[in-house]
Amino acid sequence: MIGGFLWLSASTGFRVYLHFFNTYATTYGSLGAMMILLVWLYVTGLAFLVGGEINAQIEQASSAIS
């Protein structure tokens, strides 16, 4: 749940960043698209890992209470 929300937030934030600060295509030419894809994949993986960790901590805390 939280991982999906973080992924949507990170993807939207990355899209806004690329809209205003996209210099990869002019600097690196055709490799700019590949660099953007790799950074997006990194951000996606990080969002899911952080979301999974948060979900695990919430579940651990709720099982300790009951």
PQR file of N, CA, C, O and H, with PARSE charges and radii, in Angstrom:
ATOM      1  N   MET A   1       0.826  -1.185   0.000 -0.4000 1.5000
ATOM      2  CA  MET A   1       0.000   0.000   0.000 -0.0000 2.0000
ATOM      3  C   MET A   1       0.875   1.255   0.000  0.5500 1.7000
ATOM      4  O   MET A   1       0.749   2.107  -0.880 -0.5500 1.4000
ATOM      5  N   ILE A   2       1.732   1.359   0.961 -0.4000 1.5000
ATOM      6  CA  ILE A   2       2.586   2.542   1.048 -0.0000 2.0000
ATOM      7  C   ILE A   2       3.603   2.551  -0.085  0.5500 1.7000
ATOM      8  O   ILE A   2       3.953   3.612  -0.602 -0.5500 1.4000
ATOM      9  H   ILE A   2       1.834   0.667   1.676  0.4000 1.0000
ATOM     10  N   GLY A   3       4.083   1.355  -0.477 -0.4000 1.5000
ATOM     11  CA  GLY A   3       5.022   1.274  -1.591 -0.0000 2.0000
ATOM     12  C   GLY A   3       4.418   1.795  -2.886  0.5500 1.7000
ATOM     13  O   GLY A   3       5.078   2.502  -3.647 -0.5500 1.4000
ATOM     14  H   GLY A   3       3.799   0.493  -0.057  0.4000 1.0000
ATOM     15  N   GLY A   4       3.168   1.445  -3.131 -0.4000 1.5000
ATOM     16  CA  GLY A   4       2.487   1.946  -4.323 -0.0000 2.0000
ATOM     17  C   GLY A   4       2.298   3.456  -4.293  0.5500 1.7000
ATOM     18  O   GLY A   4       2.473   4.136  -5.304 -0.5500 1.4000
ATOM     19  H   GLY A   4       2.631   0.871  -2.512  0.4000 1.0000
ATOM     20  N   PHE A   5       1.937   3.971  -3.120 -0.4000 1.5000
ATOM     21  CA  PHE A   5       1.790   5.422  -2.982 -0.0000 2.0000
ATOM     22  C   PHE A   5       3.131   6.132  -3.188  0.5500 1.7000
ATOM     23  O   PHE A   5       3.196   7.156  -3.867 -0.5500 1.4000
ATOM     24  H   PHE A   5       1.795   3.419  -2.299  0.4000 1.0000
ATOM     25  N   LEU A   6       4.191   5.588  -2.603 -0.4000 1.5000
ATOM     26  CA  LEU A   6       5.506   6.190  -2.787 -0.0000 2.0000
ATOM     27  C   LEU A   6       5.944   6.122  -4.246  0.5500 1.7000
ATOM     28  O   LEU A   6       6.566   7.052  -4.757 -0.5500 1.4000
ATOM     29  H   LEU A   6       4.138   4.756  -2.051  0.4000 1.0000
ATOM     30  N   TRP A   7       5.613   5.004  -4.921 -0.4000 1.5000
ATOM     31  CA  TRP A   7       5.976   4.862  -6.325 -0.0000 2.0000
ATOM     32  C   TRP A   7       5.261   5.911  -7.175  0.5500 1.7000
ATOM     33  O   TRP A   7       5.878   6.539  -8.036 -0.5500 1.4000
ATOM     34  H   TRP A   7       5.107   4.248  -4.505  0.4000 1.0000
ATOM     35  N   LEU A   8       3.957   6.104  -6.936 -0.4000 1.5000
ATOM     36  CA  LEU A   8       3.222   7.122  -7.689 -0.0000 2.0000
ATOM     37  C   LEU A   8       3.766   8.522  -7.411  0.5500 1.7000
ATOM     38  O   LEU A   8       3.903   9.337  -8.323 -0.5500 1.4000
ATOM     39  H   LEU A   8       3.455   5.594  -6.237  0.4000 1.0000
ATOM     40  N   SER A   9       4.070   8.789  -6.158 -0.4000 1.5000
ATOM     41  CA  SER A   9       4.615  10.100  -5.790 -0.0000 2.0000
ATOM     42  C   SER A   9       5.986  10.321  -6.420  0.5500 1.7000
ATOM     43  O   SER A   9       6.266  11.395  -6.953 -0.5500 1.4000
ATOM     44  H   SER A   9       3.959   8.128  -5.417  0.4000 1.0000
ATOM     45  N   ALA A  10       6.836   9.303  -6.355 -0.4000 1.5000
ATOM     46  CA  ALA A  10       8.183   9.432  -6.923 -0.0000 2.0000
ATOM     47  C   ALA A  10       8.130   9.573  -8.436  0.5500 1.7000
ATOM     48  O   ALA A  10       8.883  10.357  -9.014 -0.5500 1.4000
ATOM     49  H   ALA A  10       6.608   8.431  -5.922  0.4000 1.0000
ATOM     50  N   SER A  11       7.248   8.822  -9.081 -0.4000 1.5000
ATOM     51  CA  SER A  11       7.124   8.924 -10.541 -0.0000 2.0000
ATOM     52  C   SER A  11       6.608  10.290 -10.961  0.5500 1.7000
ATOM     53  O   SER A  11       7.082  10.871 -11.937 -0.5500 1.4000
ATOM     54  H   SER A  11       6.636   8.185  -8.612  0.4000 1.0000
ATOM     55  N   THR A  12       5.635  10.797 -10.218 -0.4000 1.5000
ATOM     56  CA  THR A  12       5.112  12.124 -10.531 -0.0000 2.0000
ATOM     57  C   THR A  12       6.163  13.198 -10.284  0.5500 1.7000
ATOM     58  O   THR A  12       6.328  14.110 -11.095 -0.5500 1.4000
ATOM     59  H   THR A  12       5.250  10.325  -9.425  0.4000 1.0000
ATOM     60  N   GLY A  13       6.868  13.091  -9.172 -0.4000 1.5000
ATOM     61  CA  GLY A  13       7.938  14.051  -8.890 -0.0000 2.0000
ATOM     62  C   GLY A  13       9.055  14.002  -9.917  0.5500 1.7000
ATOM     63  O   GLY A  13       9.592  15.040 -10.303 -0.5500 1.4000
ATOM     64  H   GLY A  13       6.734  12.351  -8.514  0.4000 1.0000
ATOM     65  N   PHE A  14       9.407  12.802 -10.361 -0.4000 1.5000
ATOM     66  CA  PHE A  14      10.450  12.663 -11.372 -0.0000 2.0000
ATOM     67  C   PHE A  14       9.987  13.225 -12.708  0.5500 1.7000
ATOM     68  O   PHE A  14      10.779  13.808 -13.448 -0.5500 1.4000
ATOM     69  H   PHE A  14       8.970  11.959 -10.047  0.4000 1.0000
ATOM     70  N   ARG A  15       8.704  13.052 -13.017 -0.4000 1.5000
ATOM     71  CA  ARG A  15       8.157  13.608 -14.253 -0.0000 2.0000
ATOM     72  C   ARG A  15       8.191  15.134 -14.227  0.5500 1.7000
ATOM     73  O   ARG A  15       8.544  15.767 -15.222 -0.5500 1.4000
ATOM     74  H   ARG A  15       8.061  12.579 -12.415  0.4000 1.0000
ATOM     75  N   VAL A  16       7.829  15.718 -13.099 -0.4000 1.5000
ATOM     76  CA  VAL A  16       7.881  17.178 -12.962 -0.0000 2.0000
ATOM     77  C   VAL A  16       9.319  17.667 -13.077  0.5500 1.7000
ATOM     78  O   VAL A  16       9.586  18.673 -13.734 -0.5500 1.4000
ATOM     79  H   VAL A  16       7.543  15.204 -12.290  0.4000 1.0000
ATOM     80  N   TYR A  17      10.249  16.953 -12.437 -0.4000 1.5000
ATOM     81  CA  TYR A  17      11.669  17.320 -12.532 -0.0000 2.0000
ATOM     82  C   TYR A  17      12.133  17.298 -13.984  0.5500 1.7000
ATOM     83  O   TYR A  17      12.800  18.229 -14.437 -0.5500 1.4000
ATOM     84  H   TYR A  17      10.032  16.135 -11.903  0.4000 1.0000
ATOM     85  N   LEU A  18      11.785  16.240 -14.718 -0.4000 1.5000
ATOM     86  CA  LEU A  18      12.209  16.152 -16.111 -0.0000 2.0000
ATOM     87  C   LEU A  18      11.551  17.215 -16.976  0.5500 1.7000
ATOM     88  O   LEU A  18      12.142  17.672 -17.954 -0.5500 1.4000
ATOM     89  H   LEU A  18      11.243  15.484 -14.350  0.4000 1.0000
ATOM     90  N   HIS A  19      10.340  17.610 -16.627 -0.4000 1.5000
ATOM     91  CA  HIS A  19       9.655  18.641 -17.405 -0.0000 2.0000
ATOM     92  C   HIS A  19      10.383  19.984 -17.305  0.5500 1.7000
ATOM     93  O   HIS A  19      10.484  20.713 -18.291 -0.5500 1.4000
ATOM     94  H   HIS A  19       9.860  17.238 -15.832  0.4000 1.0000
ATOM     95  N   PHE A  20      10.883  20.303 -16.126 -0.4000 1.5000
ATOM     96  CA  PHE A  20      11.516  21.605 -15.939 -0.0000 2.0000
ATOM     97  C   PHE A  20      13.033  21.589 -16.085  0.5500 1.7000
ATOM     98  O   PHE A  20      13.615  22.609 -16.453 -0.5500 1.4000
ATOM     99  H   PHE A  20      10.801  19.711 -15.324  0.4000 1.0000
ATOM    100  N   PHE A  21      13.690  20.469 -15.811 -0.4000 1.5000
ATOM    101  CA  PHE A  21      15.146  20.434 -15.799 -0.0000 2.0000
ATOM    102  C   PHE A  21      15.729  19.377 -16.726  0.5500 1.7000
ATOM    103  O   PHE A  21      16.816  18.866 -16.454 -0.5500 1.4000
ATOM    104  H   PHE A  21      13.218  19.640 -15.512  0.4000 1.0000
ATOM    105  N   ASN A  22      15.047  19.035 -17.806 -0.4000 1.5000
ATOM    106  CA  ASN A  22      15.520  17.986 -18.695 -0.0000 2.0000
ATOM    107  C   ASN A  22      16.643  18.502 -19.586  0.5500 1.7000
ATOM    108  O   ASN A  22      16.387  19.156 -20.597 -0.5500 1.4000
ATOM    109  H   ASN A  22      14.164  19.451 -18.027  0.4000 1.0000
ATOM    110  N   THR A  23      17.872  18.210 -19.217 -0.4000 1.5000
ATOM    111  CA  THR A  23      19.016  18.553 -20.056 -0.0000 2.0000
ATOM    112  C   THR A  23      19.761  17.307 -20.499  0.5500 1.7000
ATOM    113  O   THR A  23      20.817  17.409 -21.124 -0.5500 1.4000
ATOM    114  H   THR A  23      18.079  17.679 -18.396  0.4000 1.0000
ATOM    115  N   TYR A  24      19.220  16.116 -20.181 -0.4000 1.5000
ATOM    116  CA  TYR A  24      19.896  14.876 -20.542 -0.0000 2.0000
ATOM    117  C   TYR A  24      19.967  14.712 -22.059  0.5500 1.7000
ATOM    118  O   TYR A  24      21.006  14.311 -22.585 -0.5500 1.4000
ATOM    119  H   TYR A  24      18.362  16.033 -19.674  0.4000 1.0000
ATOM    120  N   ALA A  25      18.888  15.012 -22.762 -0.4000 1.5000
ATOM    121  CA  ALA A  25      18.841  14.801 -24.208 -0.0000 2.0000
ATOM    122  C   ALA A  25      19.815  15.737 -24.921  0.5500 1.7000
ATOM    123  O   ALA A  25      20.466  15.334 -25.885 -0.5500 1.4000
ATOM    124  H   ALA A  25      18.045  15.337 -22.335  0.4000 1.0000
ATOM    125  N   THR A  26      19.919  16.970 -24.460 -0.4000 1.5000
ATOM    126  CA  THR A  26      20.833  17.898 -25.122 -0.0000 2.0000
ATOM    127  C   THR A  26      22.282  17.613 -24.755  0.5500 1.7000
ATOM    128  O   THR A  26      23.181  17.830 -25.568 -0.5500 1.4000
ATOM    129  H   THR A  26      19.390  17.297 -23.677  0.4000 1.0000
ATOM    130  N   THR A  27      22.515  17.134 -23.550 -0.4000 1.5000
ATOM    131  CA  THR A  27      23.884  16.878 -23.115 -0.0000 2.0000
ATOM    132  C   THR A  27      24.420  15.565 -23.646  0.5500 1.7000
ATOM    133  O   THR A  27      25.551  15.508 -24.131 -0.5500 1.4000
ATOM    134  H   THR A  27      21.785  16.958 -22.890  0.4000 1.0000
ATOM    135  N   TYR A  28      23.621  14.504 -23.563 -0.4000 1.5000
ATOM    136  CA  TYR A  28      24.105  13.167 -23.893 -0.0000 2.0000
ATOM    137  C   TYR A  28      23.529  12.612 -25.185  0.5500 1.7000
ATOM    138  O   TYR A  28      23.861  11.486 -25.558 -0.5500 1.4000
ATOM    139  H   TYR A  28      22.703  14.550 -23.169  0.4000 1.0000
ATOM    140  N   GLY A  29      22.693  13.343 -25.868 -0.4000 1.5000
ATOM    141  CA  GLY A  29      22.144  12.877 -27.136 -0.0000 2.0000
ATOM    142  C   GLY A  29      21.173  11.728 -26.943  0.5500 1.7000
ATOM    143  O   GLY A  29      20.303  11.777 -26.074 -0.5500 1.4000
ATOM    144  H   GLY A  29      22.424  14.257 -25.565  0.4000 1.0000
ATOM    145  N   SER A  30      21.327  10.695 -27.758 -0.4000 1.5000
ATOM    146  CA  SER A  30      20.388   9.576 -27.715 -0.0000 2.0000
ATOM    147  C   SER A  30      20.538   8.731 -26.454  0.5500 1.7000
ATOM    148  O   SER A  30      19.624   7.981 -26.111 -0.5500 1.4000
ATOM    149  H   SER A  30      22.034  10.655 -28.464  0.4000 1.0000
ATOM    150  N   LEU A  31      21.657   8.831 -25.762 -0.4000 1.5000
ATOM    151  CA  LEU A  31      21.827   8.093 -24.513 -0.0000 2.0000
ATOM    152  C   LEU A  31      21.045   8.726 -23.362  0.5500 1.7000
ATOM    153  O   LEU A  31      20.919   8.122 -22.297 -0.5500 1.4000
ATOM    154  H   LEU A  31      22.400   9.440 -26.040  0.4000 1.0000
ATOM    155  N   GLY A  32      20.526   9.917 -23.564 -0.4000 1.5000
ATOM    156  CA  GLY A  32      19.753  10.590 -22.526 -0.0000 2.0000
ATOM    157  C   GLY A  32      18.517   9.815 -22.134  0.5500 1.7000
ATOM    158  O   GLY A  32      18.169   9.761 -20.955 -0.5500 1.4000
ATOM    159  H   GLY A  32      20.628  10.407 -24.430  0.4000 1.0000
ATOM    160  N   ALA A  33      17.844   9.212 -23.104 -0.4000 1.5000
ATOM    161  CA  ALA A  33      16.643   8.426 -22.796 -0.0000 2.0000
ATOM    162  C   ALA A  33      16.992   7.223 -21.944  0.5500 1.7000
ATOM    163  O   ALA A  33      16.248   6.878 -21.026 -0.5500 1.4000
ATOM    164  H   ALA A  33      18.127   9.256 -24.062  0.4000 1.0000
ATOM    165  N   MET A  34      18.112   6.579 -22.234 -0.4000 1.5000
ATOM    166  CA  MET A  34      18.538   5.422 -21.443 -0.0000 2.0000
ATOM    167  C   MET A  34      18.897   5.841 -20.015  0.5500 1.7000
ATOM    168  O   MET A  34      18.600   5.120 -19.063 -0.5500 1.4000
ATOM    169  H   MET A  34      18.716   6.859 -22.980  0.4000 1.0000
ATOM    170  N   MET A  35      19.524   6.988 -19.868 -0.4000 1.5000
ATOM    171  CA  MET A  35      19.870   7.477 -18.532 -0.0000 2.0000
ATOM    172  C   MET A  35      18.615   7.816 -17.735  0.5500 1.7000
ATOM    173  O   MET A  35      18.538   7.525 -16.541 -0.5500 1.4000
ATOM    174  H   MET A  35      19.765   7.574 -20.641  0.4000 1.0000
ATOM    175  N   ILE A  36      17.638   8.426 -18.389 -0.4000 1.5000
ATOM    176  CA  ILE A  36      16.384   8.746 -17.718 -0.0000 2.0000
ATOM    177  C   ILE A  36      15.681   7.468 -17.278  0.5500 1.7000
ATOM    178  O   ILE A  36      15.160   7.398 -16.165 -0.5500 1.4000
ATOM    179  H   ILE A  36      17.700   8.662 -19.359  0.4000 1.0000
ATOM    180  N   LEU A  37      15.663   6.454 -18.145 -0.4000 1.5000
ATOM    181  CA  LEU A  37      15.036   5.182 -17.798 -0.0000 2.0000
ATOM    182  C   LEU A  37      15.731   4.532 -16.611  0.5500 1.7000
ATOM    183  O   LEU A  37      15.061   4.031 -15.709 -0.5500 1.4000
ATOM    184  H   LEU A  37      16.087   6.510 -19.049  0.4000 1.0000
ATOM    185  N   LEU A  38      17.049   4.527 -16.592 -0.4000 1.5000
ATOM    186  CA  LEU A  38      17.781   3.909 -15.487 -0.0000 2.0000
ATOM    187  C   LEU A  38      17.548   4.647 -14.172  0.5500 1.7000
ATOM    188  O   LEU A  38      17.413   4.012 -13.126 -0.5500 1.4000
ATOM    189  H   LEU A  38      17.594   4.934 -17.325  0.4000 1.0000
ATOM    190  N   VAL A  39      17.500   5.960 -14.211 -0.4000 1.5000
ATOM    191  CA  VAL A  39      17.228   6.724 -12.991 -0.0000 2.0000
ATOM    192  C   VAL A  39      15.800   6.451 -12.513  0.5500 1.7000
ATOM    193  O   VAL A  39      15.567   6.319 -11.312 -0.5500 1.4000
ATOM    194  H   VAL A  39      17.610   6.475 -15.061  0.4000 1.0000
ATOM    195  N   TRP A  40      14.846   6.366 -13.440 -0.4000 1.5000
ATOM    196  CA  TRP A  40      13.471   6.077 -13.049 -0.0000 2.0000
ATOM    197  C   TRP A  40      13.354   4.686 -12.441  0.5500 1.7000
ATOM    198  O   TRP A  40      12.633   4.501 -11.461 -0.5500 1.4000
ATOM    199  H   TRP A  40      15.036   6.473 -14.416  0.4000 1.0000
ATOM    200  N   LEU A  41      14.052   3.705 -13.007 -0.4000 1.5000
ATOM    201  CA  LEU A  41      14.042   2.362 -12.439 -0.0000 2.0000
ATOM    202  C   LEU A  41      14.650   2.349 -11.037  0.5500 1.7000
ATOM    203  O   LEU A  41      14.162   1.640 -10.157 -0.5500 1.4000
ATOM    204  H   LEU A  41      14.638   3.855 -13.803  0.4000 1.0000
ATOM    205  N   TYR A  42      15.707   3.125 -10.828 -0.4000 1.5000
ATOM    206  CA  TYR A  42      16.324   3.226  -9.511 -0.0000 2.0000
ATOM    207  C   TYR A  42      15.353   3.851  -8.508  0.5500 1.7000
ATOM    208  O   TYR A  42      15.212   3.358  -7.389 -0.5500 1.4000
ATOM    209  H   TYR A  42      16.103   3.700 -11.543  0.4000 1.0000
ATOM    210  N   VAL A  43      14.690   4.927  -8.904 -0.4000 1.5000
ATOM    211  CA  VAL A  43      13.732   5.598  -8.020 -0.0000 2.0000
ATOM    212  C   VAL A  43      12.556   4.671  -7.719  0.5500 1.7000
ATOM    213  O   VAL A  43      12.065   4.639  -6.590 -0.5500 1.4000
ATOM    214  H   VAL A  43      14.805   5.328  -9.814  0.4000 1.0000
ATOM    215  N   THR A  44      12.099   3.915  -8.723 -0.4000 1.5000
ATOM    216  CA  THR A  44      11.008   2.971  -8.529 -0.0000 2.0000
ATOM    217  C   THR A  44      11.387   1.886  -7.531  0.5500 1.7000
ATOM    218  O   THR A  44      10.618   1.582  -6.619 -0.5500 1.4000
ATOM    219  H   THR A  44      12.498   3.940  -9.639  0.4000 1.0000
ATOM    220  N   GLY A  45      12.563   1.305  -7.700 -0.4000 1.5000
ATOM    221  CA  GLY A  45      13.019   0.272  -6.771 -0.0000 2.0000
ATOM    222  C   GLY A  45      13.167   0.797  -5.359  0.5500 1.7000
ATOM    223  O   GLY A  45      12.793   0.126  -4.398 -0.5500 1.4000
ATOM    224  H   GLY A  45      13.187   1.552  -8.442  0.4000 1.0000
ATOM    225  N   LEU A  46      13.708   1.987  -5.233 -0.4000 1.5000
ATOM    226  CA  LEU A  46      13.880   2.587  -3.911 -0.0000 2.0000
ATOM    227  C   LEU A  46      12.528   2.855  -3.253  0.5500 1.7000
ATOM    228  O   LEU A  46      12.370   2.633  -2.053 -0.5500 1.4000
ATOM    229  H   LEU A  46      14.012   2.532  -6.015  0.4000 1.0000
ATOM    230  N   ALA A  47      11.563   3.327  -4.021 -0.4000 1.5000
ATOM    231  CA  ALA A  47      10.231   3.597  -3.463 -0.0000 2.0000
ATOM    232  C   ALA A  47       9.591   2.314  -2.957  0.5500 1.7000
ATOM    233  O   ALA A  47       8.995   2.311  -1.880 -0.5500 1.4000
ATOM    234  H   ALA A  47      11.692   3.507  -4.996  0.4000 1.0000
ATOM    235  N   PHE A  48       9.700   1.219  -3.713 -0.4000 1.5000
ATOM    236  CA  PHE A  48       9.110  -0.043  -3.271 -0.0000 2.0000
ATOM    237  C   PHE A  48       9.840  -0.625  -2.066  0.5500 1.7000
ATOM    238  O   PHE A  48       9.206  -1.204  -1.184 -0.5500 1.4000
ATOM    239  H   PHE A  48      10.183   1.222  -4.588  0.4000 1.0000
ATOM    240  N   LEU A  49      11.151  -0.482  -2.013 -0.4000 1.5000
ATOM    241  CA  LEU A  49      11.886  -0.979  -0.849 -0.0000 2.0000
ATOM    242  C   LEU A  49      11.531  -0.202   0.414  0.5500 1.7000
ATOM    243  O   LEU A  49      11.311  -0.797   1.469 -0.5500 1.4000
ATOM    244  H   LEU A  49      11.666  -0.011  -2.729  0.4000 1.0000
ATOM    245  N   VAL A  50      11.476   1.107   0.312 -0.4000 1.5000
ATOM    246  CA  VAL A  50      11.129   1.929   1.474 -0.0000 2.0000
ATOM    247  C   VAL A  50       9.681   1.657   1.889  0.5500 1.7000
ATOM    248  O   VAL A  50       9.389   1.560   3.081 -0.5500 1.4000
ATOM    249  H   VAL A  50      11.654   1.590  -0.545  0.4000 1.0000
ATOM    250  N   GLY A  51       8.775   1.534   0.916 -0.4000 1.5000
ATOM    251  CA  GLY A  51       7.383   1.238   1.235 -0.0000 2.0000
ATOM    252  C   GLY A  51       7.222  -0.121   1.892  0.5500 1.7000
ATOM    253  O   GLY A  51       6.434  -0.266   2.826 -0.5500 1.4000
ATOM    254  H   GLY A  51       9.013   1.612  -0.052  0.4000 1.0000
ATOM    255  N   GLY A  52       7.961  -1.126   1.414 -0.4000 1.5000
ATOM    256  CA  GLY A  52       7.907  -2.447   2.037 -0.0000 2.0000
ATOM    257  C   GLY A  52       8.441  -2.435   3.456  0.5500 1.7000
ATOM    258  O   GLY A  52       7.902  -3.111   4.332 -0.5500 1.4000
ATOM    259  H   GLY A  52       8.601  -1.008   0.655  0.4000 1.0000
ATOM    260  N   GLU A  53       9.489  -1.676   3.686 -0.4000 1.5000
ATOM    261  CA  GLU A  53      10.044  -1.563   5.038 -0.0000 2.0000
ATOM    262  C   GLU A  53       9.063  -0.874   5.977  0.5500 1.7000
ATOM    263  O   GLU A  53       8.902  -1.290   7.125 -0.5500 1.4000
ATOM    264  H   GLU A  53       9.928  -1.127   2.975  0.4000 1.0000
ATOM    265  N   ILE A  54       8.415   0.164   5.500 -0.4000 1.5000
ATOM    266  CA  ILE A  54       7.423   0.854   6.328 -0.0000 2.0000
ATOM    267  C   ILE A  54       6.258  -0.080   6.645  0.5500 1.7000
ATOM    268  O   ILE A  54       5.793  -0.128   7.783 -0.5500 1.4000
ATOM    269  H   ILE A  54       8.546   0.502   4.568  0.4000 1.0000
ATOM    270  N   ASN A  55       5.783  -0.825   5.639 -0.4000 1.5000
ATOM    271  CA  ASN A  55       4.693  -1.772   5.878 -0.0000 2.0000
ATOM    272  C   ASN A  55       5.099  -2.846   6.878  0.5500 1.7000
ATOM    273  O   ASN A  55       4.296  -3.231   7.728 -0.5500 1.4000
ATOM    274  H   ASN A  55       6.161  -0.786   4.714  0.4000 1.0000
ATOM    275  N   ALA A  56       6.331  -3.335   6.791 -0.4000 1.5000
ATOM    276  CA  ALA A  56       6.799  -4.359   7.730 -0.0000 2.0000
ATOM    277  C   ALA A  56       6.861  -3.812   9.148  0.5500 1.7000
ATOM    278  O   ALA A  56       6.504  -4.513  10.095 -0.5500 1.4000
ATOM    279  H   ALA A  56       6.984  -3.023   6.100  0.4000 1.0000
ATOM    280  N   GLN A  57       7.303  -2.587   9.308 -0.4000 1.5000
ATOM    281  CA  GLN A  57       7.377  -1.986  10.635 -0.0000 2.0000
ATOM    282  C   GLN A  57       5.984  -1.757  11.218  0.5500 1.7000
ATOM    283  O   GLN A  57       5.768  -1.956  12.414 -0.5500 1.4000
ATOM    284  H   GLN A  57       7.593  -2.018   8.539  0.4000 1.0000
ATOM    285  N   ILE A  58       5.045  -1.342  10.378 -0.4000 1.5000
ATOM    286  CA  ILE A  58       3.671  -1.140  10.849 -0.0000 2.0000
ATOM    287  C   ILE A  58       3.064  -2.460  11.278  0.5500 1.7000
ATOM    288  O   ILE A  58       2.415  -2.535  12.321 -0.5500 1.4000
ATOM    289  H   ILE A  58       5.221  -1.180   9.407  0.4000 1.0000
ATOM    290  N   GLU A  59       3.269  -3.513  10.479 -0.4000 1.5000
ATOM    291  CA  GLU A  59       2.717  -4.822  10.849 -0.0000 2.0000
ATOM    292  C   GLU A  59       3.368  -5.378  12.113  0.5500 1.7000
ATOM    293  O   GLU A  59       2.692  -5.979  12.948 -0.5500 1.4000
ATOM    294  H   GLU A  59       3.796  -3.452   9.632  0.4000 1.0000
ATOM    295  N   GLN A  60       4.672  -5.180  12.255 -0.4000 1.5000
ATOM    296  CA  GLN A  60       5.364  -5.635  13.457 -0.0000 2.0000
ATOM    297  C   GLN A  60       4.843  -4.892  14.689  0.5500 1.7000
ATOM    298  O   GLN A  60       4.641  -5.498  15.741 -0.5500 1.4000
ATOM    299  H   GLN A  60       5.221  -4.692  11.576  0.4000 1.0000
ATOM    300  N   ALA A  61       4.632  -3.608  14.563 -0.4000 1.5000
ATOM    301  CA  ALA A  61       4.127  -2.828  15.705 -0.0000 2.0000
ATOM    302  C   ALA A  61       2.688  -3.216  16.040  0.5500 1.7000
ATOM    303  O   ALA A  61       2.316  -3.252  17.213 -0.5500 1.4000
ATOM    304  H   ALA A  61       4.796  -3.115  13.708  0.4000 1.0000
ATOM    305  N   SER A  62       1.888  -3.501  15.035 -0.4000 1.5000
ATOM    306  CA  SER A  62       0.496  -3.862  15.330 -0.0000 2.0000
ATOM    307  C   SER A  62       0.392  -5.250  15.929  0.5500 1.7000
ATOM    308  O   SER A  62      -0.510  -5.501  16.728 -0.5500 1.4000
ATOM    309  H   SER A  62       2.190  -3.472  14.082  0.4000 1.0000
ATOM    310  N   SER A  63       1.289  -6.168  15.569 -0.4000 1.5000
ATOM    311  CA  SER A  63       1.246  -7.502  16.165 -0.0000 2.0000
ATOM    312  C   SER A  63       1.797  -7.494  17.592  0.5500 1.7000
ATOM    313  O   SER A  63       1.418  -8.338  18.403 -0.5500 1.4000
ATOM    314  H   SER A  63       2.022  -5.965  14.919  0.4000 1.0000
ATOM    315  N   ALA A  64       2.673  -6.563  17.900 -0.4000 1.5000
ATOM    316  CA  ALA A  64       3.213  -6.469  19.254 -0.0000 2.0000
ATOM    317  C   ALA A  64       2.177  -5.902  20.218  0.5500 1.7000
ATOM    318  O   ALA A  64       2.198  -6.216  21.408 -0.5500 1.4000
ATOM    319  H   ALA A  64       2.980  -5.877  17.241  0.4000 1.0000
ATOM    320  N   ILE A  65       1.281  -5.077  19.717 -0.4000 1.5000
ATOM    321  CA  ILE A  65       0.253  -4.471  20.559 -0.0000 2.0000
ATOM    322  C   ILE A  65      -0.821  -5.498  20.923  0.5500 1.7000
ATOM    323  O   ILE A  65      -1.275  -5.546  22.066 -0.5500 1.4000
ATOM    324  H   ILE A  65       1.264  -4.822  18.751  0.4000 1.0000
ATOM    325  N   SER A  66      -1.224  -6.318  19.947 -0.4000 1.5000
ATOM    326  CA  SER A  66      -2.321  -7.259  20.220 -0.0000 2.0000
ATOM    327  C   SER A  66      -1.865  -8.594  20.708  0.5500 1.7000
ATOM    328  O   SER A  66      -2.689  -9.469  20.972 -0.5500 1.4000
ATOM    329  H   SER A  66      -0.855  -6.279  19.019  0.4000 1.0000
TER
END
